[in-house]
Each structure stands twice: as C-alpha cells, then as structure tokens.
Amino acid sequence: EREKIGERKAAALQGALEQRAKLEQQMGSFRERNSRVQQQLDTTIEGLEDKFTDTANVVEYDMARLEQKYLGSSSQSGDNLPCLMERADIATCYNHNKNDPLVCSAFIQALTKCTDKAVTGSA
C-alpha cells in the first residue's frame, strides 16, 4: 500500500510539473504576443502624435495669418471687437497652463489695461 501511495504522489507531482511547464510555455508565448502588440501601439501613438503636431502647427500658422489679415490694422477691427487679442492670449495661456494659471497674470494685466482704454477712451 505504501508503494501505491508513493506512486500516486509521484504521478501527481509529475502531472503538476507537466502542467507548470505548459503554463510557462503559454506565458512565454503570451508575453511575446503582448510585446508585439505593444510595439504596434507605440508606433501608432507616435504617428498620431506627429500628425497632431503637424495639424496644430498648420492651424497655428493659419490663425496667425488670419489674425494679421483681420486684426493687423489696429483701429479698423479693434473698434468692433475691443481687446480681442488680449482675450485670446488669456485663453491660450490658460489652455497651455491648466495646472498653473498664475503664469497668465501678465496677460490679465494687459487685458485690464485694454479694457480701461476701451471704457475710458483714453490712449
């Protein structure tokens, strides 16, 4: 009977070792596949970041060009939209500095001066 118990333990141990080897092989193949997928995702993200940067640069260039075209002559459109540039500067600053809005204090001061000029009409 002791021999049967020993044989059963040996068989159970052998089965556990075989199962462990299979699991390690499956984990190895999973890690390889996961690595390939991660590389593809990294490549895709880099491509999208590049595309976004290019698009943002084009939009920024177009904004500057249109700003110069429509707001370049200071008094013509400035009367219709007072302090537009200052408001746009503040909005841009806040968008770029969401975690530290105090960086934008110079833009706020410029807007304050502009509104004072617009309200009082003084230069």
Long-range contacts (C-beta under 8 A, 24 or more apart in sequence): 82-114, 82-115, 82-118, 83-111, 83-114, 83-115, 83-118, 86-110, 86-111, 86-114, 87-111
